[in-house]
Amino acid sequence: MSFSCQYSEGVKIDMATGLSTSYNGLTIDDIYLADENGNRLGDNKIIMGSKLAIVATGVDYFMEKDGKVFPGCNILLTDKTGEEILNLPDAFAEMVNGTTASEAKILQASLNTGDPMIVGETYHLYVRFYDKNKKENEIMANVDLLMKE
């Protein structure tokens, strides 16, 4: 078992999309909104029925256990009143045996848009990537999404 003495804390804001990210304990090189093909989005206007993702690259400083790391991912989508449309406590729940630190360098939280979302409405997407071995180590990303036809 290894322990890291590294400490990281920071904030990133993507002015084009409005994606706001803070991180504590984990590090990132970049984080962005992407379409279903992994292409960086230039704004927060999302076509209804499409798939999008928040992608974090260069993620590091997970606590390793037996050569594996255990990332978690919470995805929360709310409407403009704060009503929950989706609350997924751990999108990585199937990763019970962990993964290698090199495979965890890129983390992706995906969202399929559609019913009950409405064209013309704004929704708030909150994603939290975290270390299951040290839950206070996290990357938190928030963005408002405007649904379009």
Phi, psi and omega in degrees: 000139178237151178236141180258137177263005180291145176228132183222140178207139179184178180222141174227139177230127175266106184295331182289318184256342184084006179294121180246129185228137170233150180219150184211119179089322173260156176245158174221149171273318184206157174211137186202162171277138181226154174278183184294344177265003179088004180283136179297132178275147181263352177205184183255017178271116189246132178287127179303135180093355180269169177251141177224169180212153164258122184245126175249128180244156180068027181290133183210169176078033167290150174281124181271143172230119180053040177078007181238154173242159186229083178284149174238163181210113175262131178237126179229128177237127179233158174273185185294342178268356182093001178293130180288129174258324178216133174221100181253104185299324179207099179293345180256021185303329181288349182275055186292334180264008179074190180210174178280157178300324181292324177289333180275004178295333177240120177242142183222130174248116185256150179222127171266127180270155180154197181307131013266015179293153184234135176301136180093348180266156178253139180233151180253124178252126178238128178233135176233112170270139181210166179264115182295340178273345179207079193300339178285346175276115190207162172233121182243126182234138180226141176204144171270135180245128176258118182279134179230166179284000000 
